[in-house]
């Protein structure tokens, strides 16, 4: 049997037909859809597409918030033998969207009502785009637009009259046929379309399940964007393969309202695990700590004591409670009963763990969640690998690592000449397996540069330890490069600065063969204001401005000789100068991508003059006029 997504779903339906598959909140209440019920809609959707003239290999784009019909639409597209082009709802630049639709040759766009205006704004310049299917009821459909309910009715009639055509189309799909074209965030040039086949996905689902078996009673609230590779495979398809269920976050009228629905939805769904990215994890932690602070100084002190003991008891996870640390177990259990268990109740009471991906997760953050009894297990992957390469799991984990390699995947660490390095030595992470992409859509040059003799060159720096755990240190493209050519990954320092300083919200380090490293720093305005108020200082006065600049400098100095965290990082890579920024890095200004990772190229380009200024004698002086002006304007 061909190992396609179609056959994977059919097998799951035959095994788990009456199990709940999808949940969506409608009118404030979650409604469930079983595997059997979902299959019926998939057939109608696929038949409807065939009746519209969709042929095998055609491309359709899917642009929608997470919902039941996101999954049904994708499966319907695949059942019709077509290729889905999942696109983030966060793409607001119409030219960016137009590029993806034009480059992929999309014939039909499947969109939610909130995304329809984007298609209407660009369709006149997209000759290949024939029709738009709208997933919500709207009153003012245009001539080339179709409501999904009408598509389903057409599909149902088509099935009655010509059902054999759909069956033939499904059976014609082979495991090496294309399933998706997933576009990169395009941080340096036009985005590349990553072509993933049916077998890329089914292989990666098998690999993921080999590391972490999923019981059919497991459920999750899928918070991450569903078009994102991590949510796509580790969420939708791995749950589907195992007969488990997933729920969508209740969509609000605005993105902020949707975000505010997450805590409420977690309590309603009571997930057994959650997929997370660092930005989301930090937000969860911030809310937990805020809740503790609001209970008063005594509870806050108790919580901090409990954390300190838990960090000591847990160590790196795999050696939890070993040696003399086992003596701490009774007190840890007490703290867990009176404090940590109460926190877990806010996550529904059933949450066993998080799986973290998308970017490097600071070890301090991992220790925090491990302490409160909801471990956040770091994984590693690339969309080009469908995407899971390694992961920590409850049975085998080391905090600080990215986990063990999945089954049936070869991984090696190579030097700049492509020679394999022994355990413990740092180099480029290179992988080979059935989950490695077909290539980049209409881009043979980029494909040849990335896949060599079947090996996918990740562009990531890392090493394997003696136990086979992978440690990912960062992107080669984001490395700091000193004037003598030595390289260093900035992510660890950046994470440490933001995690250990309440005054630093965001930071990006920069060194491109320069005499010293510099930092672009987004201060935490709320904490800066509190500091000024407590010291009876004004941001308008030079004294207040200097005090804020000195405060930020002292936070950095904690990592230098004599400081609280001295020795964590080589001093040459710590910033010798910094520029305070008045605007945060966000998705709206395109300084963060859809997984909330910094888009370093765009930040560097935008702040080029500020960066150049920091390499002048005047700019190297942290009390320069630019930093003072930023503080002066901080609360306007």
Secondary structure as GFF3:
##gff-version 3
##sequence-region A 1 636
A	DSSP	alpha_helix	5	16	.	.	.	ID=ss1
A	DSSP	beta_strand	20	26	.	.	.	ID=ss2
A	DSSP	beta_strand	29	34	.	.	.	ID=ss3
A	DSSP	alpha_helix	35	51	.	.	.	ID=ss4
A	DSSP	beta_strand	59	63	.	.	.	ID=ss5
A	DSSP	alpha_helix	68	79	.	.	.	ID=ss6
A	DSSP	beta_strand	83	86	.	.	.	ID=ss7
A	DSSP	alpha_helix	94	104	.	.	.	ID=ss8
A	DSSP	beta_strand	106	111	.	.	.	ID=ss9
A	DSSP	three_ten_helix	113	115	.	.	.	ID=ss10
A	DSSP	alpha_helix	116	122	.	.	.	ID=ss11
A	DSSP	three_ten_helix	123	125	.	.	.	ID=ss12
A	DSSP	beta_strand	131	134	.	.	.	ID=ss13
A	DSSP	beta_strand	145	147	.	.	.	ID=ss14
A	DSSP	alpha_helix	148	172	.	.	.	ID=ss15
A	DSSP	beta_strand	178	183	.	.	.	ID=ss16
A	DSSP	beta_strand	193	197	.	.	.	ID=ss17
A	DSSP	alpha_helix	198	211	.	.	.	ID=ss18
A	DSSP	beta_strand	219	222	.	.	.	ID=ss19
A	DSSP	alpha_helix	229	230	.	.	.	ID=ss20
A	DSSP	pi_helix	231	237	.	.	.	ID=ss21
A	DSSP	alpha_helix	238	241	.	.	.	ID=ss22
A	DSSP	beta_strand	245	248	.	.	.	ID=ss23
A	DSSP	alpha_helix	255	269	.	.	.	ID=ss24
A	DSSP	beta_strand	273	276	.	.	.	ID=ss25
A	DSSP	alpha_helix	278	293	.	.	.	ID=ss26
A	DSSP	alpha_helix	297	314	.	.	.	ID=ss27
A	DSSP	three_ten_helix	323	328	.	.	.	ID=ss28
A	DSSP	alpha_helix	329	335	.	.	.	ID=ss29
A	DSSP	pi_helix	336	340	.	.	.	ID=ss30
A	DSSP	alpha_helix	341	345	.	.	.	ID=ss31
A	DSSP	beta_strand	353	356	.	.	.	ID=ss32
A	DSSP	alpha_helix	363	371	.	.	.	ID=ss33
A	DSSP	beta_strand	375	382	.	.	.	ID=ss34
A	DSSP	three_ten_helix	383	385	.	.	.	ID=ss35
A	DSSP	beta_strand	387	391	.	.	.	ID=ss36
A	DSSP	beta_strand	404	405	.	.	.	ID=ss37
A	DSSP	beta_strand	409	414	.	.	.	ID=ss38
A	DSSP	beta_strand	427	433	.	.	.	ID=ss39
A	DSSP	beta_strand	439	440	.	.	.	ID=ss40
A	DSSP	alpha_helix	444	450	.	.	.	ID=ss41
A	DSSP	beta_strand	451	452	.	.	.	ID=ss42
A	DSSP	beta_strand	455	464	.	.	.	ID=ss43
A	DSSP	beta_strand	470	475	.	.	.	ID=ss44
A	DSSP	three_ten_helix	476	478	.	.	.	ID=ss45
A	DSSP	beta_strand	480	482	.	.	.	ID=ss46
A	DSSP	beta_strand	487	488	.	.	.	ID=ss47
A	DSSP	alpha_helix	491	500	.	.	.	ID=ss48
A	DSSP	beta_strand	504	510	.	.	.	ID=ss49
A	DSSP	beta_strand	512	514	.	.	.	ID=ss50
A	DSSP	beta_strand	518	523	.	.	.	ID=ss51
A	DSSP	alpha_helix	525	534	.	.	.	ID=ss52
A	DSSP	alpha_helix	542	557	.	.	.	ID=ss53
A	DSSP	three_ten_helix	571	573	.	.	.	ID=ss54
A	DSSP	beta_strand	577	581	.	.	.	ID=ss55
A	DSSP	alpha_helix	600	606	.	.	.	ID=ss56
A	DSSP	alpha_helix	608	613	.	.	.	ID=ss57
A	DSSP	alpha_helix	617	620	.	.	.	ID=ss58
A	DSSP	alpha_helix	625	632	.	.	.	ID=ss59
###
